[in-house]
Amino acid sequence: MSELPWMGLGISSNLDSRAVPHPYRLLEEHPSLFDYVEYSAPLSLAEARRDASLFSELWNQRSKVPVLFHPVHLNLYGPTLESADALRDLAEHLSQVGSPWVSNDVAWWHQAGQPFPAYFYLPPPFDRRGLDDCTAHALHVQASIPVPLLLENPAVIACRGDMHVLDFMAELHLRTGSDLLLDIGHLFSYQLTQGIPISSGLDGFPLESVVEIHIAGGLVSSRGQRRYYVDDHAQPVRNELLDMLEMLIPLCPRLRAVTFEADGQAAEVAVSLFRRLRPLIPRRRQEGPSVQAAVESHQSPGVPSAEPWDVFDQAYGRLAEPVDPTGAAAELDFRLAVIAFEVDQRWPLSRLLHAGRREELSLFAASSEFRSIFEGPGKDLNRAFSAFARRRLRDAPDDGAAAVLAFETWLNETPSPPPAVPKPGCIALANGVAVRTFPIDLSELQFAASSVKKHLLRRAWATGIVEDGALESLRQVARRAPSRPWTVATRHRGRTVEVINLTDELIEVLGVASGEGRRAEIGPTDRRAAAAREALRLGLITPTD
């Protein structure tokens, strides 16, 4: 078997050209800052080309800047093994890009075609049943791909199982023959939940099997006497992790790569941290023990159990946590925050009326509608929330909340308009902008929702208390919304639909821009010129040469 290559110091990327830092621009400005790009993308090469806006640049640069594939689309825990089609896609992807290995967190990432909100995965319980399930997944994946699979220790908040995470990973390594990726922040997350030093448990851990190390930003938060590490790459890298990395590097004789997961960091911050890391990880390592690809396992992968569904129900509040109720409550808070953020992309007003309080949001997370997202194809978070809100309206009718749900359903179901092509010297609606009229005027509610959220956020930042009783004012405003035409501009931006209130002058200008007015041009002396300038400032119209 061939040796695994020395990769050196790398940067992570989700291959979004809008994200910071841009790995290839960073390398152009600072040659030798890092040696490779570790990226996340769909398993299918065709989907990666379609969905990852930086994939074409990665493809073209791969002979000069090596790559490692680190997908977040690969289950190494869960009730269902990856499909044969998915693993064929993965094998082709790895062969085509030349990634010498593939790695992923040992966790449950997706089910029935749906990732968990914001890819906030479910780690396994660290016990024998969890080991059995993860072993089945790892052997199943490794048997279908042409390069070694590295197993990464997952981040945790609630402690499930009686094994230390390092003992769990060591046993998983022995069972599968797969080498390891040690994520220092994820290790810190476990140690904090246990209230023990960050280096605890390393005695007896097979550091000689660590091929890659991850380091990233994160935050430490408190809940009572417990502390938790939040794995958030855009946050500052903590000193504990930098010190741990410096200690670990000489203890891992087969180490081949150290990845700084810098996604979300400002470019100048990433440069500074890479310069701090570079002396620890040279571009080429002195010859040492060779690193061989993992020995082919002849074990049968087996079939995972249904226990992951119990972990799902505990994590989302459907079942009481039998082992770590304090940690489970903290974990649920993080998951609720992710759900609220995701739902707010499409249902910002309805979410405040139906799930604005923690207990209401908890009801959604524990609902059959939410669980159904992951039980079969054709469901997603948007459909689940709208079904949940409709059920609440059936149980407790509320004309105001019903009108808001109807409005946001109307927005979400209306496709983005095609780009307009105006005549030379004319104006047109900007891409993604449309002018629409709804029969109920919700302009007061739209303003009130923004005002109330700002008020609650400022007070919560100072007091640590969310005074959600203020949400009752939004219900009052929704109930008194007048039945009259409300004309707004809508703008599709990614997953969100922005709603912009319009004055009469702006309505007239946008009517001209959409081809509904009597004139195709607006001159500098026209009475609508000021409104046209405002529409330009808001990005609602586009002039042509």
LINCOR-V808564 format. One line per field, one symbol per residue. burial: I if it has 24 or more other ideal C-beta (glycine too) atoms within 12 Angstrom, else O. A space follows every 10 residues. Layout:
burial: ???
This chain:
burial: OOOIIIIIII IIIIIIOOII IIIIOIIOOO OOIIIIIIII IIIIIOOIOO OIOIIOIIIO IIOOIIIIII IIIIIIIIII IIOOOIIOII IIIIOIIIII IIIIIIIIII IOOIIIIOII IIIIIIIOII IIIIIIIIII IIIIIIIIII IIIIIIIIII IOIIIIIIII IIIIIIIIII IIIIIIIIII IIIIOOOIOO IIOOIIIOII IIIIIIIIOI IOIOOIIIII IIIIIIIIOI IIOIIOOIIO OIOIIIIIII IIIIIOIOII IOIIOOIOOI IOOOIOOOOO IOIIOOIOOO IOOIIOIIII IIIIIIIIOO IOOIOOIIII IIIIIIIIII OIIIIIIIII IIIIIIIOOI IIIIIIIOII IOIIOOOOII IIIIIIIIII OIIOOOOIOI IIIIIIIIII IIOOOIOOOI OOOOOIIIII OIIIIIOIOI IIIIIIOIIO OIIOOIOOOO OOOOOIOIOI IOIIIOIIOO IOOOOIIIII IIOOOOIIII IIOOOIIIII IIIIOOIOOO IIOOOOOIOO IIOIIIOIOI IIIOO
